Every structure is written in structure tokens, then in C-alpha cells.
Amino acid sequence: MSYPGYPPSGYPAFPGYPPTGQESVYPAAGQYPYPTVPGGFPPMGGGAYPAAPPIGGFPGAAGYPAPGGYPPAPGGYPGAPQPGGMPAYPAGSGFGAPSNGSSFGYPQPPSQSYGGGGPAQIPAGYPGGPTPTPVPSQPAAMVQNIQGTIRPAPNFDAGRDAEVLRKAMKGFGTDEQAIIDVVSNRSNSQRQQIKAAFKTMYGKDLIKDLKSELSGNMEELILALFMPSTYYDAWSLRHAMKGAGTQESVLIEILCTRTNQEIREIVHCYKVEFGRDIEQDIRADTSGHFERLLVSMCQGNRDENQTVDFQKAQLDAQRLFQAGEGKLGTDESCFNMVLATRSFPQLKATVEAYSQIANRDLLSSIGREFSGNVERGLKAIVQCALNRPAFFAERLHHAMKGAGTDDSTLVRIIVTRSEIDLVQIKQLFTQMYQKTLGTMISSDTSGDYRRLLLAIVGQ
């Protein structure tokens, strides 16, 4: 699915760059069109939202580079695109996708266990959740576990998978099931290796071949799966701010939920791949307190100390109360400072302390003091501090409820969480909405697109 004039026909290379023998592994622009589907941010009411169960550990994201900066792509980076141009999709071995996945910790409730553990609990204030009651704060602990539905395939052979994909697309017709069986059972890092092996073995670009065989939502989903994880986030942000209008919900979903390391990698990738400064683009496309919140988020400087300072939580709760409910008007900068700098376990303790001081939960107060995109952004941060999988479960439900389906949001969340916490998201979705995620996907999608989504979800 492509549009006239998009992406631009190509990017001019800088004179003498890259050096001879270090040419880019990325294809020319125009190879990877991506349909524009306006995202919708779920309405967030001012209902009660006290803390979820005690914080545990959030799984790491496979496919991200090790700490210390974004690794250079083998062979150098391409020349910067023309201003405003839409990025091309990488076709090399994969930007920022090391062969071994590294992990990043997210705080999460330990009671939401997997692999034989008890079911995840719905946080109070979410659909189907219990009546809100004060929960005593507990120190956070980090537990590194992969709780995605997709894990690296054992006995992986990139050449063998490349051969399977080649046979699936060769001759008359396409064996879509063979393609689904491969891509839904390989990690993002392994897909990058398949992409490189395919070009080595056949002298052809796997993505171009797939695009020639697929269309519509199935094509969009396949392209997303073959994007290296960091590139996909950076690409989504660029796409959300390109052209007329801005998809603010995409900016909130990515910038307000990622770890410091992930955000720094996204910012670096955005600069290298698209030749643009993400902070400048944010300032050009947003304004006011929402702009300031997103600029704060893209710094990637949130405190990530997992130890909770309960005295600071009490002081921050009092500060937030005095900046909002306790005065005429609102001190927006105070909310921005606390919610943009404190660690998620610390914010969870602050939320609990706030409910005791204000006799109202912090989400409700944010709804009373703010409106529009800044309200949605602040609430997203608080919701992620309390229960990140529940936040994404709500986003998925909103994408599919009512008439029509927001396929771009559905694809983006399923793909980006598939190796992180999709198992937990599925459990919470079932408890929050009394139906499984797979059931709702089945009723809202069809054909190979539905089969691939269900394969990723694990239905």
C-alpha cells in the first residue's frame, strides 16, 4: 500500500560518505510504504485508579542492543533523507538487532505470574476490577523474566527459514501458512538474520518479495514484524508526526511507556535513519504543556532506581495536591516534574500516598485539573506505574471496540509487546473485558491477517 509521492524517490548521499567498502545495508527509499491509519487514544475517565498489586519485575525486550549506545549498522549509515521525507524500511541484517537479545526491566506486580503461576489481577479502576481500596506500599523488586508470547526458536537456522520462505513465494500463488509458521515463531533478532540470509542465498530482498505477494493489513503486519524493534518505534513516531495532523496517541503510547535505554536508542535511531531531531519535530507538531511533557519524556532521564523512598513519596503527594486540588488553578510544571522524573515504583508509592492525602486517586485529580492530550499523557504515565500490561490491554480493547478497527494500533501493540509482556496483557484483557484477546481479534479481523495475529498472540 503506497501513496503517490511517498516515500520520496531517494535520499542524496553525503560526498565521500560512507567510505568505500562501508556502503549501507539499507535499501533505497520507497521500498516500505506503510498505510496511514489514524490512531485513537482510549478515553480515560476520572474513575478511581489506586495501585495494582506489589511491584515485581517486568520482562526484558529481546532484540535491543546492549547498554552503552546504539550500535552502528554494519557497513555504515545511509545519507540523511530530505526534510519531511518518510523513512525507508531497512532490508539489511537489521538495525540495532543483535543476535542475542538483551533485556530491560520494567516494574510489575509479582502476583501476575506465568509459567504455572496464578492469574494476573485486574487493577482497581479498570473494567472488571475490584472496588478501590488503599494498598500499603512495598519496596519494589526487579525480576528479569521474559513473558512474551514469542521467544527465540531453539535450533534456529536462518538459511533453512529463508529457503522455506522462498519456496512459499515461488511459482504461482503464495503459501501464506508457511510464511505465518516461520514469522510467528521467530524472535525479532532471528527475523533480521533470516532477512540477511535470504539476500545472501538468493541475491534478492526478502521484504520486496513479501510485499509483492501480500497486501492490506497482512502486508502491514509482516512489515512491522520484520522491522528491528527500535527502528519500528522510531518509524512509528516519525510517521505520527509527518504531514498534516499529528497522531498524538502514538507519541503518548511510545514515549510514555518505554525505558530510558529504549528511549535513548529510539532518539539515536530517529536521528541516524531520518536525519531529523525528534525533539525539534515534537516542538513543531505539539504545543503547550503537552509539548513540554513529551520533550521531558524523550530525554530518557527518568530515575530508574527500584528502591522506593516513602518519605519522598509523601512529600511528592503533598506537592501534587497543593499544585492541583489544594489551590485555585493548576501548577502544571509540578505535575510534569514529578511524573517525568520519578521511577515507576516511586510513582506507585506516590499515587498511594496521594489517595490518603486528597481522599481522591491521582488519576481522578489529573482528569479534574487537565484536559486533552496532556491529560492523556499524564494518565498514561500513572497507569504504567501502576500496571503497564493493563494499560496496553485497555489500548487493544479500544482499538477493536465499536464499529471499525484501528488496525495500526492493533498491529503496533501486538508486535511491540509480543516479546515483552503479551502473556500478561492477554490475562488482564480476559479479566477486564470478560472475553479473550483472541476472541476479539477473531471477530474484528479476517483471513491470513487474522491467522497471523492469532499465531502471535498464541491462540
C-alpha positions in Angstrom: 0.0 0.0 0.0 1.7 3.1 -1.1 0.7 6.7 -1.8 1.8 9.0 -4.7 5.0 10.8 -3.8 5.6 8.8 -0.6 8.2 7.9 0.4 10.4 10.3 -1.6 12.3 8.7 -4.5 15.6 8.6 -2.7 17.9 10.3 -0.3 21.1 12.1 -1.5 24.3 10.7 -0.1 26.8 12.9 1.6 30.0 13.4 -0.5 32.6 10.8 0.4 30.2 9.1 2.8 30.0 6.2 3.5 33.7 5.4 2.8 34.4 2.9 0.1 33.7 -0.6 1.3 31.3 0.6 4.0 28.2 1.1 2.0 24.9 1.0 3.7 23.0 -2.2 4.2 19.7 -0.3 3.9 17.7 -0.2 0.7 16.7 2.9 -1.2 13.7 4.9 0.0 10.3 3.9 -1.3 10.6 0.2 -0.5 8.5 0.1 2.6 5.2 2.1 2.4 3.1 1.9 5.4 -0.6 2.9 5.5 -1.8 5.8 7.4 -4.5 4.8 9.9 -5.3 7.4 12.5 -4.7 6.1 15.9 -7.2 6.7 18.7 -6.3 7.1 22.2 -8.7 5.4 24.6 -10.8 7.8 26.7 -9.5 7.8 30.3 -12.2 8.7 32.7 -11.6 10.1 36.1 -12.5 6.9 37.9 -10.5 5.5 40.8 -7.2 4.0 39.9 -5.3 3.0 43.0 -2.2 0.9 42.8 -2.0 -2.6 41.3 -0.5 -5.5 43.3 3.1 -5.0 44.6 5.7 -4.4 42.0 7.8 -7.2 40.8 9.8 -7.5 37.6 8.9 -6.7 34.1 10.3 -8.8 31.3 13.2 -7.7 29.1 12.8 -6.8 25.5 14.7 -9.2 23.2 16.3 -7.7 20.2 17.6 -4.5 21.8 21.2 -3.7 21.8 23.3 -3.8 25.0 23.6 -0.7 27.2 26.2 1.8 26.1 24.6 3.3 23.0 23.1 2.3 19.7 25.3 0.1 17.7 26.4 1.2 14.2 24.8 -0.7 11.4 27.3 -3.0 9.6 28.5 -1.1 6.6 27.7 2.4 7.8 24.6 4.5 7.8 22.8 5.9 4.7 22.8 9.6 3.8 20.3 11.7 5.6 16.8 12.0 3.9 15.3 15.1 2.6 13.5 17.1 5.3 9.9 15.8 5.6 10.7 12.6 3.7 9.3 9.4 5.0 11.9 6.8 6.1 12.7 3.8 4.0 12.4 0.4 5.6 15.7 -1.3 6.4 16.4 -4.5 4.5 19.8 -5.5 5.8 20.6 -7.7 8.7 18.7 -5.3 10.9 19.4 -2.0 12.6 20.1 -2.4 16.2 19.0 -6.1 16.4 21.8 -8.1 17.9 21.8 -11.8 17.6 21.4 -12.2 21.3 18.5 -10.3 22.9 19.3 -8.0 25.8 16.7 -7.2 28.4 15.4 -4.2 30.2 13.5 -4.2 33.4 10.0 -2.9 33.8 8.5 -2.8 37.3 5.4 -5.0 37.6 3.3 -6.8 40.2 4.9 -10.1 41.1 1.5 -11.6 41.7 1.0 -11.6 37.9 3.0 -14.7 37.5 3.4 -17.0 34.5 4.5 -20.5 33.7 2.2 -22.2 36.2 1.6 -19.2 38.4 -1.7 -17.7 39.4 -3.6 -15.4 37.0 -2.9 -11.7 36.8 -5.1 -9.5 38.9 -7.1 -6.6 37.4 -6.0 -3.3 38.9 -8.8 -1.4 40.7 -10.4 1.1 38.5 -10.1 -0.9 35.3 -13.1 -2.7 33.8 -13.9 -5.8 35.9 -11.5 -4.7 38.7 -12.3 -4.7 42.4 -13.6 -1.8 44.3 -10.6 0.6 45.0 -9.1 0.2 48.5 -5.9 1.6 49.9 -3.0 -0.7 49.3 0.1 -0.4 51.6 3.3 0.4 49.7 6.0 -2.2 49.4 9.6 -1.8 48.2 10.0 -2.7 44.5 12.0 -5.7 43.4 13.3 -6.4 39.9 12.6 -9.8 38.4 14.0 -10.4 34.9 11.6 -12.7 33.1 10.5 -13.0 29.5 6.7 -13.1 29.5 6.1 -12.6 25.8 4.2 -15.0 23.5 7.2 -15.1 21.1 10.5 -16.5 22.2 13.7 -17.3 20.3 13.2 -20.5 18.4 15.5 -23.3 19.5 17.8 -24.9 16.9 17.3 -21.8 14.8 18.7 -22.0 11.2 18.3 -18.7 9.3 19.2 -20.4 6.0 16.6 -23.1 6.4 13.9 -20.5 7.2 15.0 -18.4 4.2 14.6 -21.4 2.0 11.1 -22.1 3.4 10.0 -18.5 2.7 11.5 -18.7 -0.8 9.5 -21.8 -1.6 6.4 -20.3 -0.2 6.6 -17.4 -2.6 8.0 -19.2 -5.7 5.8 -20.0 -8.6 2.0 -19.4 -8.9 0.3 -18.4 -5.7 1.6 -18.0 -2.2 1.8 -20.4 0.7 0.7 -17.9 3.3 0.5 -20.5 6.1 4.2 -21.4 5.6 5.1 -17.7 6.0 2.9 -17.4 9.1 4.5 -20.5 10.6 8.0 -19.0 10.3 7.5 -15.4 11.2 5.2 -16.0 14.2 7.7 -18.5 15.8 10.9 -16.5 15.5 12.1 -13.6 17.6 12.8 -10.2 16.1 16.5 -10.8 16.2 16.1 -14.1 14.3 13.9 -12.4 11.7 16.7 -10.0 11.0 19.1 -13.0 10.4 16.5 -14.6 8.1 16.4 -11.3 6.1 20.2 -11.3 5.7 20.4 -15.0 4.9 17.7 -14.6 2.2 19.7 -11.9 0.4 22.9 -13.9 0.7 21.4 -17.1 -0.7 19.2 -15.7 -3.5 20.5 -12.2 -4.2 17.0 -10.8 -3.6 15.4 -8.7 -0.9 13.1 -10.7 1.3 10.9 -7.6 2.1 10.4 -6.7 -1.6 9.4 -10.3 -2.3 7.0 -10.4 0.6 5.5 -7.0 -0.5 4.9 -8.4 -4.0 3.0 -11.3 -2.5 1.0 -9.6 0.2 -1.4 -6.6 0.6 -3.5 -4.7 3.0 -3.3 -5.4 6.7 -1.4 -8.6 6.2 1.4 -6.6 4.5 1.4 -4.0 7.3 1.7 -6.7 9.9 4.5 -8.6 8.1 6.5 -5.3 7.6 6.1 -4.5 11.3 7.4 -7.9 12.3 10.5 -7.6 10.1 11.3 -4.1 11.4 14.0 -4.1 14.1 12.3 -3.2 17.3 14.0 0.1 17.9 13.6 1.1 14.3 9.8 0.3 14.4 9.3 2.6 17.4 11.3 5.4 15.7 9.5 4.8 12.4 6.1 5.0 14.2 7.0 8.3 15.8 8.2 9.8 12.5 5.0 8.6 10.8 2.8 10.0 13.6 4.3 13.5 13.1 4.7 13.6 9.3 2.4 15.5 7.1 -0.8 17.2 8.1 -2.0 16.4 11.5 -0.4 14.5 14.4 -1.3 11.2 15.9 -0.8 12.2 19.5 -1.9 8.8 20.8 1.1 7.2 19.1 3.5 9.7 20.7 2.0 9.0 24.1 2.0 5.2 23.7 5.6 5.0 22.9 7.3 7.9 24.7 5.4 7.5 28.0 5.9 3.7 28.3 9.5 2.9 27.3 12.5 2.6 29.5 15.4 5.1 29.5 17.6 2.8 27.4 14.9 2.2 24.9 14.1 5.9 24.5 17.7 6.9 24.0 18.1 4.2 21.3 14.9 5.4 19.7 16.2 9.0 19.7 19.5 8.0 18.2 17.9 5.8 15.5 15.5 8.6 14.6 18.4 10.9 14.0 20.5 8.5 12.1 17.8 7.0 9.9 15.7 10.0 9.2 18.2 12.8 9.5 16.0 14.7 12.0 16.0 15.7 15.6 13.0 14.1 17.4 12.8 16.9 20.0 12.6 19.6 17.2 9.8 17.6 15.5 7.9 17.3 18.8 8.1 21.0 19.3 7.0 21.7 15.8 4.0 19.3 16.0 2.7 19.9 19.6 2.4 22.8 21.9 1.9 23.9 25.5 2.1 21.6 28.4 1.7 18.5 26.2 4.8 19.6 24.2 6.8 20.0 27.5 5.7 16.6 28.7 6.8 14.9 25.5 10.1 16.8 25.5 10.7 15.6 29.0 9.9 12.0 28.0 12.3 11.9 25.0 15.3 12.8 27.3 15.3 9.3 28.7 16.4 10.5 32.1 13.7 9.1 34.4 15.1 7.8 37.7 15.2 4.0 37.4 16.3 3.2 41.0 13.9 0.4 42.1 14.1 1.3 45.8 11.2 3.3 47.0 11.7 6.3 49.2 8.4 6.5 51.1 9.2 9.9 52.7 9.8 11.4 49.2 6.5 9.7 48.1 4.7 11.5 50.9 6.3 14.9 50.0 5.6 14.4 46.3 2.0 13.5 47.0 1.6 16.6 49.2 3.3 18.7 46.4 0.9 17.4 43.8 -2.1 18.0 46.0 -1.0 21.6 46.6 -0.3 22.1 42.9 -3.8 21.0 41.9 -6.7 20.1 44.2 -5.4 22.2 47.0 -5.3 25.5 45.2 -7.2 27.7 42.7 -5.8 26.8 39.3 -3.1 24.3 38.5 0.7 24.3 38.7 1.2 22.2 35.6 5.0 22.2 35.9 4.8 20.5 39.2 2.9 17.6 37.8 5.3 17.4 34.8 8.4 17.4 37.1 7.1 14.6 39.4 5.7 12.3 36.7 8.6 12.8 34.3 11.4 12.2 36.8 10.4 9.7 39.4 10.8 6.0 38.9 7.7 3.9 38.3 7.9 2.1 41.7 8.3 5.5 43.3 5.3 6.9 41.4 3.3 3.9 42.6 4.0 4.8 46.2 3.3 8.4 45.5 -0.1 7.5 44.0 -1.0 5.5 47.1 0.1 8.4 49.4 -1.9 10.9 47.3 -5.1 9.0 47.8 -4.7 9.2 51.5 -4.0 12.9 51.4 -6.6 14.0 48.9 -9.3 11.4 49.5 -9.2 11.0 45.7 -7.0 9.0 43.5 -4.4 10.8 41.4 -5.9 9.8 38.0 -9.2 11.4 39.1 -7.4 14.6 40.1 -5.5 14.7 36.8 -8.8 14.4 35.0 -10.2 17.3 37.0 -7.1 19.5 36.6 -6.1 18.8 33.0 -7.8 18.1 29.6 -6.9 17.0 26.1 -3.6 15.4 25.2 -1.6 16.4 28.3 -4.3 14.8 30.4 -3.9 11.5 28.4 -0.2 11.7 28.6 -0.1 12.2 32.4 -2.6 9.4 32.9 -0.6 7.1 30.7 2.4 7.6 32.9 0.4 6.9 36.1 -1.3 3.9 34.6 2.1 2.4 33.5 3.4 3.0 37.1 0.5 1.0 38.5 0.1 -1.7 35.9 1.7 -1.4 32.4 0.1 -4.6 30.9 -3.4 -3.3 31.9 -2.6 0.0 30.1 -1.9 -1.9 26.9 -4.9 -4.2 27.4 -7.1 -1.1 27.5 -5.5 0.2 24.4 -6.1 -3.0 22.5 -9.7 -3.1 23.6 -10.2 0.5 22.5 -8.7 -0.3 19.1 -11.3 -3.0 18.4 -14.4 -2.0 20.2 -17.3 -0.4 18.3 -17.6 0.0 14.6 -14.4 -0.5 12.7 -10.9 -1.5 13.9 -7.9 0.7 14.4 -5.6 -1.8 12.7 -2.4 0.3 13.1 -2.8 0.4 16.9 -3.7 -3.3 17.0 -0.6 -4.2 14.9 1.8 -1.9 16.8 0.9 -3.2 20.3 0.7 -6.9 19.3 4.1 -6.6 17.6 5.9 -4.4 20.1 4.7 -6.4 23.2 5.0 -9.9 21.7 8.4 -10.5 23.3 7.9 -8.4 26.4 4.6 -8.9 28.3 1.9 -10.0 25.8 1.1 -13.1 28.0 0.3 -10.8 30.9 -1.7 -8.4 28.6 -3.8 -11.4 27.5 -4.6 -12.5 31.0 -5.6 -9.0 32.1 -7.6 -8.5 28.9 -9.7 -11.6 29.7 -10.4 -10.4 33.2 -11.1 -6.8 32.4 -13.5 -7.5 29.4 -14.8 -11.0 30.1 -13.6 -12.2 26.7 -10.2 -13.4 25.4 -8.0 -11.2 23.3 -8.0 -13.9 20.7 -11.8 -14.0 20.6 -12.0 -10.2 20.0 -9.3 -10.4 17.3 -11.1 -13.2 15.6 -14.4 -11.2 15.5 -12.6 -8.0 14.2 -10.2 -9.4 11.6 -10.2 -12.0 8.8 -8.1 -14.1 6.5 -4.4 -14.5 6.7 -4.2 -11.3 8.8 -6.3 -12.9 11.5 -4.4 -16.1 11.4 -1.0 -14.4 11.8 -2.3 -12.1 14.6 -3.7 -15.2 16.5 -0.4 -17.1 15.9 1.5 -14.2 17.5 -1.0 -13.9 20.4 -0.8 -17.7 20.9 -4.4 -18.7 20.3 
